[in-house]
């Protein structure tokens, strides 16, 4: 049984979804008077072989709830669900006439924490808001309200952002992905080296080669020697 960070027992999915939909509506209330404002919700649940739309009070098991919104300048969505009962806020910036070199689709959407970092609003600590394992209505409402308050504060900065801000977000994303890729490659190398050591001791030289060869460019001197010896044994 999943419990939220306070240790409280989880509440039924329909209750959680209703709390999310109500809280996300309230969090976006500051946009209601903006030109072109629109908001709509979708709720889905997983079945054995598909994802189907359901009414909020019919949610069971694994679910996804979403409140999309847009104005003449902004577009985005509050999302909630999946296995970790995670809440998120994505915001996209529609193109303006001064952005003639950008694609017609505009910029984003990006996570609110990405916008906060790019526009210099890190003091809001958006990345520290507890957004996972929101299994009680209290946690759902708190997470959505905190995201909404942060969004209200930096929305003017997002609307006024230029291509330089979007480039900072994209650059940061590229750097994170590169770091994640490097970390994954390091883990795969370590895992292969450990398995190859067992195979070498067992005299399974073909397996040693199959494990170490894909990582040949990054092998340590000792691992390179082990690979060379295993190849000679074939």
C-alpha positions in Angstrom: 0.0 0.0 0.0 1.4 3.4 -1.1 1.5 6.0 1.6 2.3 9.7 1.1 5.2 11.4 2.8 3.3 12.0 6.0 2.6 8.3 6.5 -1.1 8.7 6.0 -3.0 5.9 4.3 -3.9 6.6 0.6 -7.3 7.8 -0.3 -9.5 6.3 -3.1 -8.5 7.4 -6.6 -11.8 9.2 -7.3 -11.3 11.3 -4.2 -7.7 12.1 -5.2 -8.7 13.0 -8.8 -11.5 15.3 -7.7 -9.1 17.1 -5.3 -6.6 17.5 -8.1 -9.2 18.9 -10.6 -10.5 21.4 -8.1 -7.1 22.5 -6.9 -5.7 22.9 -10.4 -8.8 25.0 -11.3 -8.2 27.2 -8.3 -4.4 27.4 -9.1 -5.1 28.8 -12.5 -7.7 31.3 -11.4 -5.3 34.2 -11.9 -5.4 33.5 -15.7 -9.2 33.6 -16.0 -9.3 37.2 -17.1 -6.5 36.8 -19.6 -7.3 37.1 -23.4 -8.1 33.7 -24.9 -8.2 31.8 -21.6 -9.5 28.2 -21.8 -9.3 25.2 -19.6 -10.3 21.6 -20.1 -9.8 18.3 -18.2 -9.2 14.7 -19.2 -9.2 11.7 -17.0 -8.0 8.3 -18.1 -7.3 4.9 -16.5 -5.4 1.9 -17.6 -7.1 -1.3 -18.6 -5.6 -4.7 -19.6 -4.8 -3.6 -23.1 -5.6 0.1 -23.5 -6.0 3.5 -21.8 -9.6 4.7 -21.7 -11.2 8.0 -20.8 -13.4 7.8 -17.7 -15.4 10.1 -15.5 -13.5 11.3 -12.4 -15.7 9.3 -10.1 -15.0 6.1 -12.1 -11.2 6.1 -11.7 -9.6 2.9 -10.5 -6.1 1.5 -10.5 -3.5 3.3 -12.6 -4.8 6.7 -13.8 -3.8 9.9 -15.4 -5.6 13.2 -14.8 -4.8 16.4 -16.7 -6.0 20.0 -16.8 -5.0 21.7 -20.0 -5.0 25.5 -20.2 -4.2 28.2 -22.7 -4.3 32.0 -23.1 -3.3 34.0 -26.1 0.3 33.7 -25.0 0.6 30.7 -22.8 -0.3 27.0 -23.0 0.3 24.2 -20.6 -1.1 21.5 -18.3 -1.3 20.4 -14.7 -0.8 16.6 -14.7 -1.4 13.9 -12.0 -1.1 10.2 -11.8 1.0 7.3 -13.0 2.5 4.8 -10.7 4.2 7.4 -8.5 1.1 9.6 -8.2 3.2 12.5 -9.4 1.9 16.0 -10.0 3.6 18.3 -12.5 3.0 21.6 -14.2 4.2 22.1 -17.8 4.1 25.5 -19.4 4.6 26.5 -23.1 5.0 29.9 -24.6 3.2 30.6 -27.8 5.2 32.5 -30.5 5.0 36.3 -30.7 5.8 38.5 -33.7 9.3 39.2 -32.2 10.1 35.5 -32.4 10.0 35.2 -36.1 12.9 32.8 -36.2 11.3 30.3 -33.8 9.1 27.4 -35.1 5.4 28.2 -35.3 4.6 25.9 -32.5 6.3 28.2 -30.0 8.5 27.1 -27.1 8.0 24.2 -24.8 6.2 23.0 -22.9 8.8 22.9 -20.1 8.5 22.0 -16.5 7.8 25.0 -14.3 11.1 24.4 -12.4 12.9 24.7 -15.8 11.3 28.1 -16.4 12.1 29.2 -12.9 15.8 28.4 -13.3 16.0 30.0 -16.8 14.3 33.3 -15.7 16.3 33.6 -12.5 13.5 32.7 -10.1 15.4 30.0 -8.3 14.6 31.6 -5.0 11.0 30.1 -5.4 12.6 26.7 -5.0 10.1 25.1 -7.4 12.3 22.0 -7.7 11.9 21.4 -4.0 8.1 21.1 -4.0 7.0 17.6 -3.0 5.4 16.3 -6.1 5.6 12.5 -5.9 3.5 9.9 -4.0 0.7 12.4 -3.6 -1.7 9.8 -2.2 -3.9 12.0 0.0 -6.2 15.0 -0.8 -4.1 17.1 1.6 -0.9 16.3 -0.3 -2.6 16.8 -3.7 -4.0 20.2 -2.8 -0.8 21.3 -1.2 1.4 20.4 -4.2 -1.0 21.9 -6.7 -1.3 25.1 -4.6 2.4 25.5 -4.3 3.0 25.0 -8.0 0.2 27.4 -8.8 1.6 30.1 -6.5 5.0 29.8 -8.1 3.5 29.9 -11.5 1.5 33.0 -10.7 4.7 34.7 -9.6 6.8 33.9 -12.6 4.1 33.9 -15.3 4.9 37.5 -16.3 8.6 36.5 -16.8 7.6 33.6 -18.9 5.3 35.7 -21.1 8.1 38.3 -21.5 10.8 35.7 -22.1 12.7 35.8 -25.4 14.6 33.2 -27.4 17.6 33.5 -25.0 15.5 32.2 -22.1 14.3 29.2 -24.2 17.9 28.6 -25.3 19.0 28.4 -21.7 16.3 25.8 -21.0 17.3 23.7 -24.0 21.0 24.0 -23.1 20.3 22.8 -19.6 18.3 19.9 -20.9 21.1 18.9 -23.2 23.6 19.0 -20.4 21.3 16.9 -18.1 20.7 14.3 -20.8 24.5 14.1 -21.5 25.2 13.7 -17.8 22.5 11.0 -17.5 23.8 9.2 -20.5 27.3 9.3 -19.1 26.2 8.0 -15.8 24.3 5.2 -17.4 27.3 4.2 -19.5 29.5 4.2 -16.4 27.0 1.9 -14.7 26.8 -0.4 -17.7 30.6 -0.5 -17.8 30.9 -1.4 -14.1 28.2 -4.0 -14.4 29.8 -5.6 -17.4 33.2 -5.6 -15.8 31.9 -7.4 -12.7 30.2 -10.1 -14.8 33.2 -10.4 -17.0 35.4 -11.0 -13.9 33.2 -13.9 -12.9 33.2 -15.3 -16.4 37.0 -15.1 -16.6 37.4 -17.0 -13.3 35.0 -19.6 -14.7 37.0 -19.9 -17.9 34.1 -18.6 -20.1 36.3 -16.5 -22.3 33.7 -16.0 -25.0 31.4 -14.4 -22.5 34.3 -12.2 -21.3 34.7 -10.9 -24.8 31.0 -10.3 -25.3 30.8 -8.4 -22.1 33.9 -6.2 -22.4 34.2 -5.6 -26.1 31.3 -3.1 -26.2 33.1 -1.0 -23.6 36.6 -1.4 -25.1 37.2 2.4 -25.5 36.7 3.0 -21.8 38.2 -0.1 -20.2 40.8 0.2 -17.5 44.3 -1.2 -18.2 43.5 -4.3 -16.2 40.2 -4.8 -18.0 42.0 -4.3 -21.4 44.5 -7.0 -20.4 41.7 -9.3 -19.4 39.9 -8.8 -22.7 43.1 -9.4 -24.7 43.8 -12.6 -22.8 40.2 -13.8 -23.3 40.5 -13.2 -27.1 43.7 -15.3 -27.2 41.9 -18.1 -25.5 39.2 -18.3 -28.1 
